[in-house]
């Protein structure tokens, strides 16, 4: 691998490793909580190339700790590093070219071997080795940083476990329920404060400025210039979006970006990803629709925020509504000033392409591939969803997906110029 050899011999620090060990246990156990009640067959499904089997998520997050923490740490110990299974280095590598060969992403669903039991054994083995490492001599600062990154990486995969499981079940004609009591669907109603909040703009600062963990793409903090703008106090609801559908939103090419319209035609979109026509009423009526979620198939609720939209759909709706999507700088500035903007239980598309901030530089070695190399052909989402770990919901967090992606809990908030 391409991690710097300096990792093993860097100056050490004295953090409270007991707290880090407890946090490691907490995060790892929560991943398994999300899998409780699922069958081995459930965890094997790959319903599309962009969604991974749950078994793969369990193995890949473990691979991250073994590859980026245990390998450099154990390599300098007396016995040296011995992988749990040398084949796992390829099978569960996601996109780290600097580490070596990777199994094709679209073919993760063919990995019936190793078994689910072997993946769990892999997790237990790596967890035990991490705890032994934390109980030993104080680790180098770089290794502690990689271990912390691994925890936040696993939390990102916890969100993906939910979004991918939802897509897997939605692709099954039986429409199975993930959990009838699960709260990861956007159950919060729209804000009781309608209308728009005005912002004067000018020179403002965005980017992470705290003392805790943040991903590298949230920095450096820098100054941007904003013209005066207004941002909606609430996310667009299902009832709002139904009006767009009823007014022929999916049949009017003038509302869509060219690539978006081509996608609508090619994919046959008629509404958000998990909306299902009942045939009981015209498509313009709320009673004509049901919405599939982790709680199963539910009655249409016009007060819930609309979600599982692509960037193309969010942009077309905004144009139809006589508004636009906010830039990520506008969104972050507003969120810093008006905390009421954050509690919308869906990610919110912005009109900003995912690009590096001025002065951004990826970390050296393979771990530098974490974010930087994806800064092309992606659009930024801000906020968080009810599937997002609480610690990841902050004003500077930058999520990103291709504009056609709609299996995430993604909706929108409107903006306009003043």
Secondary structure as GFF3:
##gff-version 3
##sequence-region A 1 418
A	DSSP	three_ten_helix	5	8	.	.	.	ID=ss1
A	DSSP	alpha_helix	17	35	.	.	.	ID=ss2
A	DSSP	three_ten_helix	42	44	.	.	.	ID=ss3
A	DSSP	alpha_helix	54	65	.	.	.	ID=ss4
A	DSSP	pi_helix	66	70	.	.	.	ID=ss5
A	DSSP	alpha_helix	71	75	.	.	.	ID=ss6
A	DSSP	alpha_helix	88	91	.	.	.	ID=ss7
A	DSSP	three_ten_helix	105	110	.	.	.	ID=ss8
A	DSSP	alpha_helix	116	135	.	.	.	ID=ss9
A	DSSP	alpha_helix	141	170	.	.	.	ID=ss10
A	DSSP	beta_strand	196	199	.	.	.	ID=ss11
A	DSSP	beta_strand	202	206	.	.	.	ID=ss12
A	DSSP	three_ten_helix	216	218	.	.	.	ID=ss13
A	DSSP	beta_strand	222	226	.	.	.	ID=ss14
A	DSSP	beta_strand	229	232	.	.	.	ID=ss15
A	DSSP	alpha_helix	238	246	.	.	.	ID=ss16
A	DSSP	three_ten_helix	249	251	.	.	.	ID=ss17
A	DSSP	three_ten_helix	253	255	.	.	.	ID=ss18
A	DSSP	alpha_helix	258	267	.	.	.	ID=ss19
A	DSSP	beta_strand	275	277	.	.	.	ID=ss20
A	DSSP	three_ten_helix	286	288	.	.	.	ID=ss21
A	DSSP	beta_strand	289	293	.	.	.	ID=ss22
A	DSSP	beta_strand	296	299	.	.	.	ID=ss23
A	DSSP	alpha_helix	311	320	.	.	.	ID=ss24
A	DSSP	beta_strand	324	325	.	.	.	ID=ss25
A	DSSP	alpha_helix	328	337	.	.	.	ID=ss26
A	DSSP	three_ten_helix	339	341	.	.	.	ID=ss27
A	DSSP	beta_strand	347	353	.	.	.	ID=ss28
A	DSSP	three_ten_helix	366	369	.	.	.	ID=ss29
A	DSSP	three_ten_helix	372	374	.	.	.	ID=ss30
A	DSSP	beta_strand	379	382	.	.	.	ID=ss31
A	DSSP	three_ten_helix	390	392	.	.	.	ID=ss32
A	DSSP	beta_strand	399	401	.	.	.	ID=ss33
A	DSSP	beta_strand	410	411	.	.	.	ID=ss34
A	DSSP	beta_strand	414	417	.	.	.	ID=ss35
###
